[in-house]
Structures are given as structure tokens and as C-alpha cells.
Amino acid sequence: MNHNRRQVLTALQNRMVEAFSRPFQIGPHSIEATGSIGISLYPDHCSDEETLIAKADETMYEIKKRGKNSYKLKE
């Protein structure tokens, strides 16, 4: 992955985690949520959409085991 692509991806990941760090207001209710984001890239990590989703899902569960509310790019 080239440097510019990695910078854009990192900025997007940070924005997504930040968005989940604030409570959501739904009517009179304040709802807190966390986000665990597993990321895989085509064609870097696979050659078909089914594997792409499976690898992202696998990476997401690695994050959940470590404590949630984060993101990770498939290695």
C-alpha cells in the first residue's frame, strides 16, 4: 500500500472511531456505543469479495478480543 493511501485510510479510521466515542442523541435518550472496525483491502489482502469480507470480519474479532473501540488493518 502506498504512503498516501495509508494516510487517507488512517484519517478515515480515526474519524470513524471518534464518531463512535461521542454519545448519540435519539429523542430524549443519550446512547453510547463503541466501534470495532476490521479493515481488509482489495487486491492487497484477497482477490474476491467473499474473502475480503471474511478477512475484515476476522480482523474485527481480533480487535474485540483486545478491548473494542478501535480499528485494525489486516496485516
PyMOL commands that place a pseudoatom at each C-alpha (Angstrom):
pseudoatom trace, name=CA, resn=MET, resi=1, chain=A, elem=C, hetatm=0, pos=[0.000, 0.000, 0.000]
pseudoatom trace, name=CA, resn=ASN, resi=2, chain=A, elem=C, hetatm=0, pos=[1.419, 3.380, -0.922]
pseudoatom trace, name=CA, resn=HIS, resi=3, chain=A, elem=C, hetatm=0, pos=[2.030, 6.089, 1.677]
pseudoatom trace, name=CA, resn=ASN, resi=4, chain=A, elem=C, hetatm=0, pos=[-0.769, 8.428, 0.518]
pseudoatom trace, name=CA, resn=ARG, resi=5, chain=A, elem=C, hetatm=0, pos=[-3.360, 5.624, 0.537]
pseudoatom trace, name=CA, resn=ARG, resi=6, chain=A, elem=C, hetatm=0, pos=[-2.315, 4.655, 4.071]
pseudoatom trace, name=CA, resn=GLN, resi=7, chain=A, elem=C, hetatm=0, pos=[-2.619, 8.292, 5.269]
pseudoatom trace, name=CA, resn=VAL, resi=8, chain=A, elem=C, hetatm=0, pos=[-6.139, 8.611, 3.836]
pseudoatom trace, name=CA, resn=LEU, resi=9, chain=A, elem=C, hetatm=0, pos=[-7.171, 5.285, 5.369]
pseudoatom trace, name=CA, resn=THR, resi=10, chain=A, elem=C, hetatm=0, pos=[-5.738, 6.217, 8.785]
pseudoatom trace, name=CA, resn=ALA, resi=11, chain=A, elem=C, hetatm=0, pos=[-7.577, 9.558, 8.760]
pseudoatom trace, name=CA, resn=LEU, resi=12, chain=A, elem=C, hetatm=0, pos=[-10.853, 7.836, 7.878]
pseudoatom trace, name=CA, resn=GLN, resi=13, chain=A, elem=C, hetatm=0, pos=[-10.363, 5.207, 10.595]
pseudoatom trace, name=CA, resn=ASN, resi=14, chain=A, elem=C, hetatm=0, pos=[-9.690, 7.890, 13.192]
pseudoatom trace, name=CA, resn=ARG, resi=15, chain=A, elem=C, hetatm=0, pos=[-12.821, 9.834, 12.177]
pseudoatom trace, name=CA, resn=MET, resi=16, chain=A, elem=C, hetatm=0, pos=[-14.962, 6.694, 12.480]
pseudoatom trace, name=CA, resn=VAL, resi=17, chain=A, elem=C, hetatm=0, pos=[-13.639, 5.796, 15.950]
pseudoatom trace, name=CA, resn=GLU, resi=18, chain=A, elem=C, hetatm=0, pos=[-14.056, 9.430, 17.055]
pseudoatom trace, name=CA, resn=ALA, resi=19, chain=A, elem=C, hetatm=0, pos=[-17.659, 9.492, 15.825]
pseudoatom trace, name=CA, resn=PHE, resi=20, chain=A, elem=C, hetatm=0, pos=[-18.468, 6.483, 17.998]
pseudoatom trace, name=CA, resn=SER, resi=21, chain=A, elem=C, hetatm=0, pos=[-16.737, 7.992, 21.034]
pseudoatom trace, name=CA, resn=ARG, resi=22, chain=A, elem=C, hetatm=0, pos=[-19.482, 10.608, 21.459]
pseudoatom trace, name=CA, resn=PRO, resi=23, chain=A, elem=C, hetatm=0, pos=[-22.990, 9.752, 22.698]
pseudoatom trace, name=CA, resn=PHE, resi=24, chain=A, elem=C, hetatm=0, pos=[-25.802, 9.702, 20.126]
pseudoatom trace, name=CA, resn=GLN, resi=25, chain=A, elem=C, hetatm=0, pos=[-28.948, 11.645, 20.962]
pseudoatom trace, name=CA, resn=ILE, resi=26, chain=A, elem=C, hetatm=0, pos=[-32.177, 9.928, 19.943]
pseudoatom trace, name=CA, resn=GLY, resi=27, chain=A, elem=C, hetatm=0, pos=[-35.053, 11.981, 21.242]
pseudoatom trace, name=CA, resn=PRO, resi=28, chain=A, elem=C, hetatm=0, pos=[-34.590, 12.339, 24.989]
pseudoatom trace, name=CA, resn=HIS, resi=29, chain=A, elem=C, hetatm=0, pos=[-32.171, 9.376, 25.117]
pseudoatom trace, name=CA, resn=SER, resi=30, chain=A, elem=C, hetatm=0, pos=[-28.392, 9.511, 25.091]
pseudoatom trace, name=CA, resn=ILE, resi=31, chain=A, elem=C, hetatm=0, pos=[-26.892, 6.313, 23.668]
pseudoatom trace, name=CA, resn=GLU, resi=32, chain=A, elem=C, hetatm=0, pos=[-23.237, 5.368, 23.963]
pseudoatom trace, name=CA, resn=ALA, resi=33, chain=A, elem=C, hetatm=0, pos=[-21.668, 2.931, 21.525]
pseudoatom trace, name=CA, resn=THR, resi=34, chain=A, elem=C, hetatm=0, pos=[-18.216, 1.710, 20.595]
pseudoatom trace, name=CA, resn=GLY, resi=35, chain=A, elem=C, hetatm=0, pos=[-16.884, 0.696, 17.231]
pseudoatom trace, name=CA, resn=SER, resi=36, chain=A, elem=C, hetatm=0, pos=[-14.594, -2.175, 16.355]
pseudoatom trace, name=CA, resn=ILE, resi=37, chain=A, elem=C, hetatm=0, pos=[-13.511, -1.852, 12.750]
pseudoatom trace, name=CA, resn=GLY, resi=38, chain=A, elem=C, hetatm=0, pos=[-11.649, -4.568, 10.862]
pseudoatom trace, name=CA, resn=ILE, resi=39, chain=A, elem=C, hetatm=0, pos=[-10.283, -3.486, 7.504]
pseudoatom trace, name=CA, resn=SER, resi=40, chain=A, elem=C, hetatm=0, pos=[-9.086, -5.510, 4.549]
pseudoatom trace, name=CA, resn=LEU, resi=41, chain=A, elem=C, hetatm=0, pos=[-8.250, -4.109, 1.142]
pseudoatom trace, name=CA, resn=TYR, resi=42, chain=A, elem=C, hetatm=0, pos=[-8.733, -5.351, -2.381]
pseudoatom trace, name=CA, resn=PRO, resi=43, chain=A, elem=C, hetatm=0, pos=[-6.489, -6.535, -4.012]
pseudoatom trace, name=CA, resn=ASP, resi=44, chain=A, elem=C, hetatm=0, pos=[-3.910, -6.265, -1.201]
pseudoatom trace, name=CA, resn=HIS, resi=45, chain=A, elem=C, hetatm=0, pos=[-5.467, -8.962, 1.010]
pseudoatom trace, name=CA, resn=CYS, resi=46, chain=A, elem=C, hetatm=0, pos=[-7.574, -11.058, -1.366]
pseudoatom trace, name=CA, resn=SER, resi=47, chain=A, elem=C, hetatm=0, pos=[-8.927, -11.479, -4.871]
pseudoatom trace, name=CA, resn=ASP, resi=48, chain=A, elem=C, hetatm=0, pos=[-12.690, -11.783, -4.269]
pseudoatom trace, name=CA, resn=GLU, resi=49, chain=A, elem=C, hetatm=0, pos=[-15.381, -10.023, -2.242]
pseudoatom trace, name=CA, resn=GLU, resi=50, chain=A, elem=C, hetatm=0, pos=[-16.247, -13.017, -0.058]
pseudoatom trace, name=CA, resn=THR, resi=51, chain=A, elem=C, hetatm=0, pos=[-12.656, -13.325, 1.175]
pseudoatom trace, name=CA, resn=LEU, resi=52, chain=A, elem=C, hetatm=0, pos=[-12.404, -9.542, 1.548]
pseudoatom trace, name=CA, resn=ILE, resi=53, chain=A, elem=C, hetatm=0, pos=[-15.354, -9.528, 3.951]
pseudoatom trace, name=CA, resn=ALA, resi=54, chain=A, elem=C, hetatm=0, pos=[-14.118, -12.639, 5.788]
pseudoatom trace, name=CA, resn=LYS, resi=55, chain=A, elem=C, hetatm=0, pos=[-10.690, -11.100, 6.398]
pseudoatom trace, name=CA, resn=ALA, resi=56, chain=A, elem=C, hetatm=0, pos=[-12.201, -7.813, 7.617]
pseudoatom trace, name=CA, resn=ASP, resi=57, chain=A, elem=C, hetatm=0, pos=[-14.513, -9.771, 9.930]
pseudoatom trace, name=CA, resn=GLU, resi=58, chain=A, elem=C, hetatm=0, pos=[-11.604, -11.841, 11.269]
pseudoatom trace, name=CA, resn=THR, resi=59, chain=A, elem=C, hetatm=0, pos=[-9.646, -8.657, 11.967]
pseudoatom trace, name=CA, resn=MET, resi=60, chain=A, elem=C, hetatm=0, pos=[-12.648, -7.076, 13.710]
pseudoatom trace, name=CA, resn=TYR, resi=61, chain=A, elem=C, hetatm=0, pos=[-12.873, -10.026, 16.110]
pseudoatom trace, name=CA, resn=GLU, resi=62, chain=A, elem=C, hetatm=0, pos=[-9.160, -9.674, 16.902]
pseudoatom trace, name=CA, resn=ILE, resi=63, chain=A, elem=C, hetatm=0, pos=[-9.913, -6.103, 17.996]
pseudoatom trace, name=CA, resn=LYS, resi=64, chain=A, elem=C, hetatm=0, pos=[-12.896, -7.166, 20.111]
pseudoatom trace, name=CA, resn=LYS, resi=65, chain=A, elem=C, hetatm=0, pos=[-10.687, -9.637, 21.993]
pseudoatom trace, name=CA, resn=ARG, resi=66, chain=A, elem=C, hetatm=0, pos=[-8.310, -6.782, 22.882]
pseudoatom trace, name=CA, resn=GLY, resi=67, chain=A, elem=C, hetatm=0, pos=[-10.969, -4.495, 24.312]
pseudoatom trace, name=CA, resn=LYS, resi=68, chain=A, elem=C, hetatm=0, pos=[-13.003, -2.997, 21.469]
pseudoatom trace, name=CA, resn=ASN, resi=69, chain=A, elem=C, hetatm=0, pos=[-13.366, 0.624, 20.341]
pseudoatom trace, name=CA, resn=SER, resi=70, chain=A, elem=C, hetatm=0, pos=[-10.529, 0.566, 17.845]
pseudoatom trace, name=CA, resn=TYR, resi=71, chain=A, elem=C, hetatm=0, pos=[-9.629, -0.370, 14.301]
pseudoatom trace, name=CA, resn=LYS, resi=72, chain=A, elem=C, hetatm=0, pos=[-7.045, -2.523, 12.599]
pseudoatom trace, name=CA, resn=LEU, resi=73, chain=A, elem=C, hetatm=0, pos=[-5.903, -3.005, 9.058]
pseudoatom trace, name=CA, resn=LYS, resi=74, chain=A, elem=C, hetatm=0, pos=[-5.423, -6.655, 8.101]
pseudoatom trace, name=CA, resn=GLU, resi=75, chain=A, elem=C, hetatm=0, pos=[-1.689, -7.432, 8.015]
for i in range(1, 75): cmd.bond("trace and resi %d" % i, "trace and resi %d" % (i + 1))
show_as sticks, trace
zoom trace
